Amino acid sequence: MIDNIDVQIIFEDDARPSEKAIQALMEEVDLLKKLDRSWDLIYIRSDKYDLCEEPLFVEGSSLLLASHRKATDAYALSREGMEKISASGFGDCLFAIEDFLPALYSQHPRVDVEALHCVEKVRAQGFVALCFPNAEDGDNELCGNLSLLSETHATRSLPLIGDAGMFE
């Protein structure tokens, strides 16, 4: 990668990270490095989409091996994960990153997404996705979701002047 970044952390506009989110993430990243365990993606805040159990990834860590996830509000990508995604041809396929990421490591409910060349290319390399455990309501102690209703209903972001009624 040109910028020499080891970990890229992404927070969606409706994510509300706690004060300890970055510290907890970096402690897990450091532990995985110490244990020589590679990873590509760590969901900081997302919702579990399927009924599969998410087993512990490695003893001593709180991270789980992620099943199919949605409502991705916060996540981190390792350098290796970023390289796999940037070399996949994802830019040539126009669809939501929220559909792309789980297709890289788990069965996706849409066969057209699974058949995309960019998805197949990353899957062939292997893609390790992990997640922090969720609380019963979908949030965890690291990051919550802003649940304000907006006028647009499109992104749950606060409405802009002149934005009202666009999606009615």
Stockholm file with secondary structure:
# STOCKHOLM 1.0

chainA/1-168         MIDNIDVQIIFEDDARPSEKAIQALMEEVDLLKKLDRSWDLIYIRSDKYDLCEEPLFVEGSSLLLASHRKATDAYALSREGMEKISASGFGDCLFAIEDFLPALYSQHPRVDVEALHCVEKVRAQGFVALCFPNAEDGDNELCGNLSLLSETHATRSLPLIGDAGMFE
#=GR chainA/1-168 SS CTTCCSEEEEECTTEEECTTHHHHHHHHHHHHHHTTCCCSEEEEEEEECSSCCCCBSSTTCCCEECCSEEEEEEEEEEHHHHHHHHTTTGGGSCSCHHHHHHHTTSCCSCHHHHTSHHHHHHHHHCCCEEECCCCTTSCCSSEEECCCCCSSCSSSCCCCTTCTTTTC
#=GC SS_cons         CTTCCSEEEEECTTEEECTTHHHHHHHHHHHHHHTTCCCSEEEEEEEECSSCCCCBSSTTCCCEECCSEEEEEEEEEEHHHHHHHHTTTGGGSCSCHHHHHHHTTSCCSCHHHHTSHHHHHHHHHCCCEEECCCCTTSCCSSEEECCCCCSSCSSSCCCCTTCTTTTC
//
